[in-house]
Amino acid sequence: MTGFFILKYIFFTHLLNFSKIQDCRFDNKKLEYIRHTNSYFIMRYSELNYRGKTYTSSSEINDILIKEKFYWLIDSEIENAQLEIKNNTLIWKNGSFYTGDWYYGIFKDGNFYGNWENGIWENGNFSGKWNSGINLTQI
């Protein structure tokens, strides 16, 4: 199992107030939580609406994001992301974007703590670094 690691603890466990996630597997493509205690479970995606269909499987969502060249989102630390891809544009409907670079798309609602490189900000809690883009809350 080259390149396949078993991680015992996760850095964000204490930040996100999750209790004793026991094991997870990481194979450079996806992070899967194998077991958890006290019914706590971290999900990167809650759903993706794409071409008239709703996807909830992380592996299917990652495949679509790769196909559509949204690599930067896969590389980011996110939680419970509700996403849509329409007209080659990523639309973030809700969820938390903790770390990473947001390069383009529309952010409708949620929490943002990363680096905003470009895009359209509609609503949500912004606590990141603003570089460029359109902030509709200031118009």
C-alpha positions in Angstrom: 0.0 0.0 0.0 2.5 2.6 -1.2 1.5 6.1 -0.5 -1.3 4.9 1.8 -1.1 6.1 5.4 -3.2 5.5 8.5 -3.5 8.7 10.5 -4.4 8.4 14.2 -5.3 12.0 15.0 -6.2 15.0 12.9 -4.9 18.5 13.4 -8.3 20.2 13.1 -9.9 17.8 15.6 -9.4 20.2 18.5 -10.2 23.3 16.4 -13.5 21.9 15.2 -14.5 20.5 18.6 -14.7 17.0 17.4 -14.1 14.2 19.9 -11.5 11.5 19.3 -11.6 10.6 15.6 -9.8 7.3 15.8 -8.7 6.4 12.3 -8.7 7.9 8.8 -7.1 7.0 5.5 -5.3 9.3 3.2 -4.2 8.4 -0.4 -3.4 11.8 -1.9 -6.8 11.9 -3.5 -9.4 11.8 -0.8 -9.7 11.8 3.0 -12.0 9.2 4.3 -13.0 8.9 8.0 -13.2 5.2 8.8 -14.3 5.2 12.4 -15.4 7.9 14.7 -16.8 8.1 18.2 -19.7 9.9 19.8 -21.4 10.2 16.4 -19.1 13.1 15.3 -18.2 13.0 11.6 -16.4 15.6 9.4 -17.7 15.9 5.9 -15.9 18.0 3.2 -18.9 18.1 1.0 -22.6 17.9 1.8 -23.6 18.1 -1.9 -22.8 19.2 -5.4 -25.4 20.1 -8.0 -24.0 19.5 -11.4 -25.8 19.1 -14.8 -29.2 18.5 -13.2 -28.0 15.9 -10.7 -27.2 16.1 -7.0 -24.0 14.3 -5.8 -23.2 13.5 -2.2 -20.3 11.1 -2.5 -17.0 12.8 -1.8 -15.2 10.6 -4.4 -17.7 11.5 -7.1 -17.6 15.2 -6.2 -13.8 15.2 -6.3 -13.9 13.5 -9.7 -16.2 16.2 -11.0 -14.1 19.0 -9.5 -11.0 17.5 -11.2 -12.9 17.2 -14.5 -13.9 20.9 -14.3 -10.4 21.9 -13.2 -11.3 23.2 -9.7 -8.1 21.7 -8.3 -7.7 24.7 -5.9 -10.9 23.7 -4.1 -9.8 20.1 -3.6 -6.5 21.4 -2.1 -8.4 23.6 0.4 -9.6 22.7 3.9 -13.4 22.8 3.8 -16.4 21.5 5.7 -20.0 20.8 4.8 -19.7 22.5 1.5 -22.9 22.9 -0.5 -21.7 23.5 -4.1 -23.1 24.0 -7.6 -21.3 24.2 -10.9 -23.3 26.2 -13.5 -21.9 27.5 -16.8 -18.3 26.5 -15.8 -18.7 28.6 -12.6 -18.3 27.3 -9.1 -21.1 28.5 -6.8 -20.5 28.0 -3.0 -24.0 27.9 -1.4 -23.0 27.2 2.2 -20.4 25.6 4.4 -17.0 26.6 5.9 -13.9 27.4 3.9 -11.0 27.2 6.5 -7.7 27.4 4.6 -6.7 27.7 1.0 -7.0 30.1 -2.0 -10.3 30.9 -3.5 -9.5 31.8 -7.2 -12.9 32.4 -8.8 -16.6 31.7 -8.4 -19.5 33.0 -6.4 -19.7 32.7 -2.6 -23.3 32.9 -1.6 -23.2 32.1 2.1 -21.1 30.4 4.8 -17.9 31.0 6.6 -14.6 32.0 4.9 -11.2 32.1 6.5 -8.9 31.6 3.6 -7.2 33.8 0.9 -9.7 35.4 -1.4 -7.9 35.8 -4.7 -10.9 36.7 -6.9 -14.6 36.1 -7.4 -17.9 37.4 -6.3 -18.8 37.6 -2.6 -22.5 37.8 -2.0 -23.0 37.0 1.7 -21.6 35.1 4.7 -19.0 35.6 7.4 -15.7 36.8 5.9 -12.6 36.5 8.2 -10.0 35.8 5.5 -7.6 37.8 3.5 -9.1 39.9 0.6 -6.9 40.3 -2.5 -9.3 41.0 -5.4 -12.8 40.5 -6.5 -16.3 42.0 -6.2 -17.9 42.3 -2.8 -21.6 42.8 -3.2 -22.1 43.6 0.5 -20.3 46.9 -0.1 -22.2 48.0 -3.2 
